[in-house]
Amino acid sequence: MLRHNAAIICASPLFTDIVDCLKSSLKDDKFLVRESSVQYFRKLLLYQSQNDPSNSPHIWHHCAIW
């Protein structure tokens, strides 16, 4: 779903769970899983920063990988 419509994910009450799942997938040993997670994480952050610039610091803090 994130591939086609990030708005649904961002509006979901499960947003934090989805972000946590993506963050844990970034540590996966399988290259394709990691690459997909990075790609979807990037799309999600890009969508959020473009559609709600006032909320960007909150998003980056919540989604910080390190």
N, C-alpha and C positions, 0 to 999 in steps of 0.2 A: 504494500500500500504506500509506503514511503517513496518508492520509486516514482509513482505517478502523482501523488497528492500529499505534499507535506503539511498542508493546512489541516487535514483531518488529524494527523498525528499531533500537531502542535496544540490543537484544541481539545485533545483527548484528556480525560482525567487520569489516564495511565501514562502520560507524557514522561514523568520521572522514571517510571519502571522501564519504559522503552529506552530512554537514554542510558539507564544503568545496564540494560541488556547489551546495548551497542558498546558501551565501555568495556564490559567483560569480554565481548567478542574480539576486541582489539588485542587481547592477550592470547588468542587462540593460536595453536601451533600450525593450523592449516592455512596456507597462504591465501586461498580464495575466500575463506571466511573473513580473514583480517582485511583483505582488500575491499570486500563488500561492505564491511562495517565502516571503514574509513570513508568510502564513497557516500553511504547513507548519512553518516554523521555530518559530513561536509554539506550535503544537501539540506539537512535539517537546520544546521546553523546558518547557512546562507539564507534560507527562507525566513527564519526568525529575524535575522538582522535587517533584511530588506523590508519586512512588513511591520516591524515594531522596533524602530531604532531606539526609542526611549527605554526599551526593555533589554537592549543588547548587553549591558554589563551583567545583569542578572543571568542571562542565558550563558554567557561565557563562564561565569563563576560556577553555575550548576553543571555545565558540561565539560569543565576542565578535566583534561585527561591525566595530567600529572598531579 
